[in-house]
Amino acid sequence: MAGNNAPRDELGDFLKARRAQLRPHAVGMPNGDRPRRMPGLRREDVAQLAAISLTATPASKHGGLPASAPVLAALAPALRPDEDQRAYLYGLAGKDAARPRRRTAAPPTPTTSSWS
């Protein structure tokens, strides 16, 4: 059953590639005091930018959670994908790439006034 992890591996590979393409200073993060072993953003950096916990980050080769729509909605801006990459990200996670709709307050329901 080696094929069961293929979508998770693809998603992890895509996330890793996007992180490698982004530089901390380009996304408004400090470079830090010590040099990085690898260029690009760490998983921790992306989690911080997306305002999600590191444990909520989606599947990687090392395990992790399946990507939920709210997590993808938080991650996408942090990863700065173009529209094709964004659609690919959502497709790998098996989610609809449509932007989440903002919830609006329901219009007030008319009430019968005792003053009439």
C-alpha positions as CSV (number, residue, x, y, z in Angstrom):
1,M,0.0,0.0,0.0
2,A,2.8,2.4,-0.7
3,G,0.6,4.5,-3.0
4,N,-1.7,5.6,-0.1
5,N,0.7,8.4,0.8
6,A,1.3,9.7,-2.7
7,P,-1.1,12.6,-2.5
8,R,0.3,13.6,0.9
9,D,3.9,13.3,-0.5
10,E,2.9,15.5,-3.4
11,L,1.4,18.1,-1.1
12,G,4.4,18.0,1.1
13,D,6.7,18.4,-1.9
14,F,4.7,21.3,-3.2
15,L,4.7,23.1,0.2
16,K,8.4,22.5,0.5
17,A,9.1,23.9,-3.0
18,R,7.0,27.0,-2.3
19,R,8.8,27.6,1.0
20,A,12.2,27.2,-0.7
21,Q,11.2,29.9,-3.2
22,L,10.4,32.5,-0.6
23,R,12.9,34.5,1.4
24,P,12.3,35.7,4.9
25,H,13.0,39.4,4.1
26,A,10.6,39.2,1.1
27,V,7.7,38.3,3.3
28,G,8.6,40.8,6.1
29,M,10.3,38.5,8.4
30,P,13.8,39.1,9.9
31,N,16.6,36.9,8.7
32,G,17.5,36.0,12.2
33,D,20.8,36.0,14.1
34,R,22.3,32.9,12.6
35,P,22.5,31.8,9.0
36,R,20.0,29.3,7.8
37,R,21.0,25.9,6.6
38,M,18.7,26.1,3.7
39,P,17.4,29.2,1.9
40,G,13.7,29.9,2.1
41,L,11.1,29.7,4.8
42,R,11.0,27.1,7.5
43,R,7.7,25.4,8.3
44,E,7.6,27.5,11.5
45,D,7.9,30.7,9.5
46,V,5.0,29.7,7.3
47,A,2.9,28.7,10.3
48,Q,3.7,32.1,11.9
49,L,2.8,34.0,8.7
50,A,-0.5,32.0,8.3
51,A,-1.3,32.5,12.0
52,I,-1.8,28.8,12.5
53,S,-0.1,26.4,14.9
54,L,2.8,24.3,13.5
55,T,0.8,21.2,14.3
56,A,-2.0,22.4,12.1
57,T,0.2,22.6,9.0
58,P,-0.8,20.0,6.4
59,A,0.8,16.7,5.4
60,S,4.4,16.5,4.7
61,K,6.7,13.5,4.2
62,H,7.1,13.4,7.9
63,G,3.4,13.1,8.6
64,G,1.1,15.8,9.6
65,L,-2.6,16.5,9.2
66,P,-4.6,16.4,6.0
67,A,-5.1,20.0,4.9
68,S,-8.5,21.4,5.8
69,A,-10.1,24.2,3.8
70,P,-9.6,26.8,6.6
71,V,-5.9,25.8,6.9
72,L,-5.4,26.1,3.2
73,A,-7.2,29.5,3.2
74,A,-4.6,30.7,5.9
75,L,-1.6,29.1,4.2
76,A,-2.3,30.3,0.6
77,P,-1.5,34.0,1.3
78,A,1.5,33.1,3.4
79,L,2.9,31.0,0.5
80,R,2.2,33.7,-2.1
81,P,1.2,31.3,-4.9
82,D,0.0,32.5,-8.3
83,E,-3.5,31.5,-9.3
84,D,-2.3,28.2,-11.0
85,Q,-0.2,27.3,-8.0
86,R,-3.1,28.1,-5.7
87,A,-5.5,25.9,-7.7
88,Y,-2.8,23.1,-7.7
89,L,-2.4,23.4,-3.9
90,Y,-6.1,23.1,-3.3
91,G,-6.3,20.2,-5.8
92,L,-3.5,18.3,-4.1
93,A,-5.5,18.6,-0.8
94,G,-8.7,17.5,-2.6
95,K,-10.4,20.8,-1.8
96,D,-12.3,23.4,-3.9
97,A,-10.0,26.3,-4.8
98,A,-12.8,28.8,-4.6
99,R,-12.0,31.6,-2.2
100,P,-13.9,31.2,1.0
101,R,-16.9,33.5,1.2
102,R,-17.0,36.0,4.0
103,R,-19.8,35.5,6.4
104,T,-22.1,38.4,6.6
105,A,-24.6,39.2,9.2
106,A,-28.1,38.1,8.4
107,P,-30.4,41.1,7.7
108,P,-32.5,41.9,10.8
109,T,-35.8,40.2,10.7
110,P,-38.8,42.5,11.0
111,T,-40.5,42.3,14.3
112,T,-44.0,43.2,15.2
113,S,-44.0,46.3,17.4
114,S,-46.5,46.7,20.2
115,W,-46.3,50.4,19.4
116,S,-48.4,50.2,16.2
